[in-house]
């Protein structure tokens, strides 16, 4: 605060300064006479200083770009998460109806079914759960908690159910998260490059020749794309 000179309030313009200030003030308040505060609370508050490691994000530009892309992708990932939740709910309801009696350990209730489907979507021994419900829980796993119907023959409905869930949930929906993050990374890189160019222009480091060269590069890319489209259209006509 003294470093700000005659404007000490500028110290609070930085979120990290507010973070440090809060910890120091609470720690000093705790050692004041007549003040009784739970010691464990103070220990946890002091331990929170470890989060200052996140200041490295602002010190390393590439890391800052990565974190910025992740933050920017959160809204889109939220929509993908909603889609995944709907998929989980549909399959969980079906699994309780189809497999609840045969495999109550995994599908006895809706909550257990949701947790089991999460295990399946991460591919953690998902085939064991599938075989339990294909051949019958008591016959395949020999679990004492198995109750209800036991399938004598192979139940291909269970195979289709679990394979389809893995294909849709793991191979498609989860990959949407990766696609969203990659798209955000591309946008963050484009914005960073644009800001860098603006800064270089302001400093006079970019000349008209550099701008012309960049435009010519874009034109070459556009020409290549148009040639590709023309070739495809010509083949379609033939």
Secondary structure as UniProt FT lines:
FT   HELIX           2..4
FT   TURN            5..6
FT   HELIX           8..13
FT   HELIX           15..30
FT   TURN            33..34
FT   HELIX           39..47
FT   HELIX           48..55
FT   HELIX           56..59
FT   HELIX           61..72
FT   HELIX           74..99
FT   TURN            100..102
FT   HELIX           104..107
FT   HELIX           110..121
FT   TURN            122..123
FT   HELIX           126..135
FT   HELIX           137..140
FT   TURN            144..145
FT   HELIX           156..165
FT   HELIX           166..173
FT   HELIX           174..203
FT   HELIX           208..237
//
